[in-house]
Amino acid sequence: MSINKTPLPPRSTIKPESFGWRTGVFRSRLWLGSWVGWALFSLIPLLSGWFLKLVFDALETNESVTWLLVGIGVTESFRWLVFALAVWVVVRWWVSATTLLRTNMLRAQTVSGGPHAAGLPSSPSEAISRFQQDVRDGVVWPDAWVDGTAAIAYGVGALAIMATIDRGAALVVLLPLALVTIIVRKMTPALYDARAADREATSEVTSFLGEAFSGMLAFRLAGREEAAITRLERHTAVRRKTAVRDTVLAQMIAGIASTTTDITIGLTLLVLVPPARDGTLTVGDVALFVAYAYELGDVPRFTARLISAREQAVVSYGRMGEMVAPDRIDDLFEHIEVTIEPRDEMRVREPDPHRVPLEQLRVEALTSTYGATEAGVHDVSFEVAAGTFTVITGGVGSGKTTLLRALIGLEPSSASISWNGESVEDLGAWFVPPNSAHLPQLPRLFSESLAENIALGRSKERLDVVLEQTTLTQDLAEMPNGRATTVGSRGLRLSGGQAQRVATARSLLTQPELLVVDDLSSALDVSTERQLWNHLSAEGSSTVIAVSHRQFVIDKADQVITMENGRIKSIDRR
């Protein structure tokens, strides 16, 4: 997985209608159930209003209204039963839709190589806001279709019935609806800009907080906690301005839409005064108009929600598009297996790629630099034979780690790399278990059991073997639950050396053809590291490329590559 930032997708590639549809039909039955449920909930008041008209007409003629009142009660009771069922269905659809987007973003970030691989657009903490706020806004858009179309269906039905009684009054009702739609439409560009600016400001705040918490010890030791607070205040000041602008615009649109209800009722009553005086309208007709006019107030509100949700979704789709591979924003909406409903089967991890036994690895003209700078490695070429031990050494900043990361596709590079004479085109997809395993300087552990941290979903068949190889067997006796002991977030409950050996055991579990090791000495004492290398040498099942400065490791090497200023200074073959 490359750590390069994925470029922001051009707005021309963001198709909100298409994206909203694909999100909605991910669980098509649930979405259809939501449409039917909300449409029925919105249309039932047409019947209630008609019953109300009949009640007042009956009162004018002194007829019994008992059964009409019962009809109103039954209708309204049924309506709220429909409401409860619709909520139950739509919540299930909502969870499925948000899970789809989050799963596809996470998949793009975790896949090794291939067309779906992507890099983080910024800090890990900032990415969380995309998984939360942007996913929410992306799903609000197709969800607004359900509410909006239900409200519009009610509006069409109500106006049709009202027109049969008084066309003039029905036409008057349309005026505020049209006015609200025009105003909201004119405000949407400003809403888009405000939402984009607020999301950017939020990203700055969350990124800084993530860095501050991870580097809290540095602030404490330097006695400069006020520096962190001052920087946070700067970010939050910008965030406050953008949030106020975004909220004011959104509330202004909602407020304009809401006041239409009162305006609609007032205009309706004014228009109905003359026909009511001359007797062409009954009291029941007036009651029907007032009842319908009140419900018609939802039409501009949901119309405004549709328009504003679209603009906000465009911003969120663009931000989520940065979490997937470049020019592949459609990957966000690819329908894949997720485990939500009781009938869903548990997702099974994809099998490892086919093992290709290593005979010879050839690296030619490998160059990898950072941005526009010349820092990195340049024109590096070497060969590694199967079963050999290659050590890369050199001073600080000579390019050792960059070389290893570029070799296995974790850094962008230009190079000709061949495995047994066959060119490797996608380094990230090829240099994964069982062909290759990478052991970084800083191990990445999770708050799971020690065994799960080693297996990461793979078979634990060789667990005892790798525990012995990495000298973890004796440590297990001192752990409360042995291999089932939870290691804590980032291996908090382990020593640095234990965490490094757990990561080493993980890399050895699949018996990789090529083991790439970035300086074990950073966390292991000399004795433990010597034991570890002796175990690996005794097994002799892997070809090893390792960064190291320790002499006893260099003495074991079949080939020593010395780096200086990003280039190979010398190659010592033994």
Helices and strands as residue ranges (DSSP letters): G 11-13, H 16-24, G 25-27, H 28-60, H 66-110, H 124-129, I 130-134, H 135-165, H 167-214, H 216-222, H 225-277, H 283-296, H 298-321, G 329-333, E 360-369, E 376-385, E 389-394, H 400-407, E 414-419, E 422-423, H 427-430, E 436-439, H 450-455, H 463-469, H 473-476, G 482-484, G 489-491, H 496-508, E 514-518, G 520-522, H 526-539, E 543-547, H 551-556, E 559-564, E 567-573
